[in-house]
Amino acid sequence: MIRKFKETDLNSIMKLWLETNISAHDFIDEKYWRSNYEKVREMMPKATIYVYEDNSIKGFTGLSGNYIAGIFVEADSQSKGIGKALLDYIKGINEELILHVL
């Protein structure tokens, strides 16, 4: 199920944010992600966030206006359609979206 972010989701999505960034960006020193953790944690509730939940949070996407700030899916749930479901969901509720890819 995809739903809007709740304040009680913050710890779960931050854990997912950190683990996913460290894993996906092995060319960036892990210290970078850890040193920005608190700053990102403060910013998260200001974004528009949708979570994919199946007994626990398996993924989430964050938007700043119509800019897709990120799509994150836990390692064990990748390649199971969760990222696509999140993207399809936000495409269905936004006329225009912008994404930058590294």
Summary of the structure (lengths in Angstrom):
residues: 102
radius of gyration: 13.0
end to end distance: 28.4
largest distance: 37.0
contacts: 254
relative contact order: 0.19
helix: 49%
strand: 25%
